[in-house]
Amino acid sequence: MFTTTNLLLLAAALATALITGLLYAYSCSVNPGLGRLSADRYIAAMQSINKAIQNPLFFLSFFGAAILLPVSCYMEYRHLAGNRFYLLLAASIFYLAGVIGVTVVGNVPLNEGLDKFNLASADVAEAAKEKLAFMTRWNRFHTIRTIASFFSLLMVLIACLYKEPE
């Protein structure tokens, strides 16, 4: 049955899946590929990616999940307050703290710092030092948000499949 609650839940699951897929793809292909680049090429690529990802399509799914998960959770609480509610509460917490929170507190400040790094005036040693410092911290934060996003998606998918006992 396509109720407003179910449509919101479906939209939350889709937005969460899109972000989980993006983060997963970075973890298993983009980050390892970029890590193989020389320091100057790595920094230039990350500076470019960090600008390019700030687009309406990304923001729609990234912040869409952050809005739709708690709204879906609220709708379940309002209607039933059963196990689906707790699954969506867990999904919301994983996403808001582990994805949004880690991105805002960890990855974004690192991106902003890297953006200020003047690659044109840096020598090879400075660029190598910057790459190592950035990549180590950024990938650590990225791993946390990828795992959090996975668990958020898992919880929302279980909620989609879960049928409350009658």
C-alpha positions as CSV (number, residue, x, y, z in Angstrom):
1,M,0.0,0.0,0.0
2,F,1.4,3.4,-1.0
3,T,0.7,5.6,2.0
4,T,2.5,8.9,2.7
5,T,4.5,7.1,5.4
6,N,5.6,4.3,3.0
7,L,6.5,6.8,0.3
8,L,8.6,8.8,2.7
9,L,10.3,5.6,3.9
10,L,11.0,4.6,0.3
11,A,12.5,8.1,-0.4
12,A,14.6,7.9,2.7
13,A,15.9,4.5,1.7
14,L,16.7,5.7,-1.8
15,A,18.5,8.8,-0.6
16,T,20.5,6.8,2.0
17,A,21.3,4.1,-0.6
18,L,22.6,6.8,-3.0
19,I,25.0,8.2,-0.4
20,T,26.0,4.8,0.9
21,G,26.9,3.8,-2.7
22,L,28.9,7.0,-3.2
23,L,30.8,6.6,0.0
24,Y,31.4,2.9,-0.8
25,A,32.7,3.7,-4.3
26,Y,35.1,6.2,-2.8
27,S,36.3,3.6,-0.3
28,C,37.0,0.8,-2.8
29,S,38.0,2.7,-5.9
30,V,38.4,6.5,-5.8
31,N,40.5,6.7,-2.6
32,P,42.9,3.9,-3.5
33,G,43.3,5.3,-7.1
34,L,43.9,8.8,-5.9
35,G,46.4,7.5,-3.3
36,R,48.6,6.1,-6.1
37,L,49.1,9.5,-7.6
38,S,52.1,11.7,-6.9
39,A,51.5,14.3,-4.2
40,D,51.0,17.2,-6.5
41,R,48.5,15.3,-8.7
42,Y,46.7,13.9,-5.6
43,I,46.3,17.4,-4.1
44,A,45.1,18.9,-7.5
45,A,42.6,16.0,-7.9
46,M,41.2,16.3,-4.4
47,Q,40.9,20.1,-4.7
48,S,39.0,19.6,-7.9
49,I,36.7,16.8,-6.5
50,N,36.0,18.8,-3.4
51,K,34.7,21.6,-5.5
52,A,32.8,19.4,-8.0
53,I,30.9,17.4,-5.4
54,Q,29.2,20.6,-4.1
55,N,26.3,20.4,-6.6
56,P,22.5,20.2,-6.3
57,L,22.3,16.5,-7.1
58,F,24.7,15.6,-4.4
59,F,23.1,17.9,-1.8
60,L,19.7,16.6,-2.7
61,S,20.6,13.0,-1.7
62,F,23.1,13.9,1.1
63,F,20.7,16.3,2.9
64,G,17.6,14.5,1.7
65,A,18.5,11.4,3.7
66,A,19.3,13.6,6.7
67,I,15.7,15.0,6.5
68,L,13.8,12.0,5.3
69,L,15.2,9.5,7.8
70,P,14.1,11.5,10.9
71,V,10.7,12.4,9.2
72,S,10.1,8.7,8.5
73,C,11.1,7.9,12.1
74,Y,8.6,10.5,13.3
75,M,5.8,9.1,11.1
76,E,6.4,5.6,12.5
77,Y,6.3,7.0,16.1
78,R,3.1,8.9,15.4
79,H,1.3,6.0,13.8
80,L,2.6,3.0,15.7
81,A,5.7,3.4,17.8
82,G,6.7,-0.2,17.1
83,N,9.9,-1.8,16.0
84,R,10.0,0.1,12.7
85,F,10.3,3.2,14.7
86,Y,13.4,1.9,16.5
87,L,14.9,0.7,13.3
88,L,14.4,4.2,11.8
89,L,15.6,5.9,14.9
90,A,18.8,3.8,14.7
91,A,19.1,4.7,11.0
92,S,18.7,8.4,11.7
93,I,21.3,8.4,14.5
94,F,23.8,6.5,12.3
95,Y,23.2,8.9,9.5
96,L,23.1,12.2,11.4
97,A,26.0,11.5,13.7
98,G,28.1,9.1,11.6
99,V,27.7,10.6,8.1
100,I,26.6,14.3,8.5
101,G,28.4,14.8,11.8
102,V,31.7,13.3,10.7
103,T,31.5,15.0,7.4
104,V,30.9,18.5,9.0
105,V,33.4,18.0,11.8
106,G,36.1,16.0,10.0
107,N,36.1,15.9,6.2
108,V,34.8,19.4,5.4
109,P,37.5,21.2,7.5
110,L,40.2,19.0,6.0
111,N,38.8,19.9,2.5
112,E,38.8,23.6,3.3
113,G,42.4,23.3,4.6
114,L,43.5,21.5,1.4
115,D,41.8,24.1,-0.7
116,K,44.0,26.7,0.9
117,F,47.2,24.8,0.1
118,N,49.0,26.6,-2.7
119,L,50.2,23.8,-4.9
120,A,51.9,26.2,-7.3
121,S,54.3,27.5,-4.7
122,A,54.9,24.2,-2.9
123,D,58.0,22.1,-3.4
124,V,57.9,18.3,-3.7
125,A,58.6,17.7,0.0
126,E,55.9,20.2,1.1
127,A,53.3,18.6,-1.2
128,A,54.2,15.1,0.0
129,K,53.9,16.1,3.6
130,E,50.5,17.8,2.9
131,K,49.2,14.7,0.9
132,L,50.2,12.3,3.7
133,A,48.7,14.4,6.5
134,F,45.5,15.1,4.6
135,M,45.0,11.6,3.2
136,T,45.6,9.8,6.5
137,R,43.0,11.9,8.4
138,W,40.5,12.3,5.5
139,N,40.4,8.6,4.8
140,R,40.0,7.8,8.5
141,F,37.0,10.1,8.7
142,H,35.7,8.7,5.4
143,T,35.9,5.1,6.7
144,I,33.8,6.1,9.7
145,R,31.1,7.7,7.6
146,T,31.1,4.9,5.1
147,I,30.5,2.4,7.9
148,A,27.8,4.6,9.5
149,S,26.1,5.0,6.2
150,F,26.1,1.3,5.7
151,F,24.5,0.6,9.0
152,S,22.0,3.4,8.4
153,L,21.0,1.9,5.1
154,L,20.8,-1.6,6.7
155,M,18.4,-0.3,9.4
156,V,16.2,1.5,6.9
157,L,16.1,-1.5,4.6
158,I,15.1,-3.8,7.4
159,A,12.5,-1.2,8.4
160,C,11.1,-1.3,4.8
161,L,10.8,-5.0,5.0
162,Y,9.6,-5.3,8.5
163,K,5.9,-5.9,9.2
164,E,4.7,-5.1,12.6
165,P,2.9,-8.0,14.3
166,E,-0.8,-7.6,14.4
